[in-house]
Amino acid sequence: MSIIGWLILGLIAGFIASKIVNAQGQGIVLDIVLGIVGALVGGFIFDAAGGAGVTGFNLWSLLVAIIGSIIVLILYHALTGRRAF
C-alpha cells in the first residue's frame, strides 16, 4: 500500500476510533498518527492471533486499523491521564 493509502486509512481509522473512545477527534495530525500506529498494532495483534492483518486499502484493513487505534487511544489516555469513554 502506498504512503497516501496509509495516510488515508490512518486518518479514517484514527478519526473513527477517536469518536468511539472519547466522542471527539484528537486533531487531524494526531488522528493520522494514532490511526497509522493503530493499524500497525491491529495488524500485529491479528497476525499473532492467526488472522489476517492489514491487507490493503479495504474494509477488513479499516476494521483492523480501527480496533488497533482504539487500543492505542486507550493506552494514550491512560498514559496522559485524560479520561477515555
N, C-alpha and C positions, 0 to 999 in steps of 0.2 A: 504494500500500500504506500502511496506517495506521502510526502510531508503534508501536502494540502489535505489529503484524506484523513491523516492522523489529526490535524488541527480541527477539521470539521467534526469528525467523530468525537474528539475530546471536548469540543465546545458543547455539542448536543448532550453528551453523556454527563459532563460536569454541570450543565445548567439543570438538567432533569434531576440529577442527584441532589443538587443544592435545594431545589424546590421540595424534594421529598424529605430531606433531613431537617431543614430549618425554614422552609417556606419563603426564602428569599435568596436571590443569587449572591454569589460572593464577589461579583465583578467579572467582566469578560476575561481578563488575563488569568485570574485565579481559577475561574471555571475551566478554561482551556487546560491549564497546568494540572489541576486536580482530575480532570477528565482523562488526560493522557496517562497520568500516573495510575489512575483507576483502571484504565484499560490494560495496562501492564500487570497490575495486581490481580485484576479479574482473570486475565489470561493465564497467569501463573497458577492461580487457585483452581481454575477449571482444568488446566492441563494436569495438575497434581492429582486431581480427583478422577482423572481418566476421561474427561470430556474434552470437547474442542474449545480452544480459547478464541482469541480474536482471529478470524479467518479472512478478513477483508472488510470492505465497506458494505455491510448488510445488516439485517435486523438482529441476527444472532450476536454479532460482534457488538452491536449497540447495547443489547441486553447485558452481555458480559461486562462491557465497559461501565454501564450504569451500576451494576452490582459492585464492581471493584471501586467505583467512585464513591458509592455510599460508605463502603468500608473505610476508604481513605478519609472521607469527610468526618466520620465519627471519630477516627483517631486524631484528626486535625483539631476538632473541637475539644477532645479530651486533653490534648497537649497544650492548647492555648487557653483553656479554662472557659471557653464560650459554651453557651447552652445549646445543645442539639435537641431537636424534636420539641 
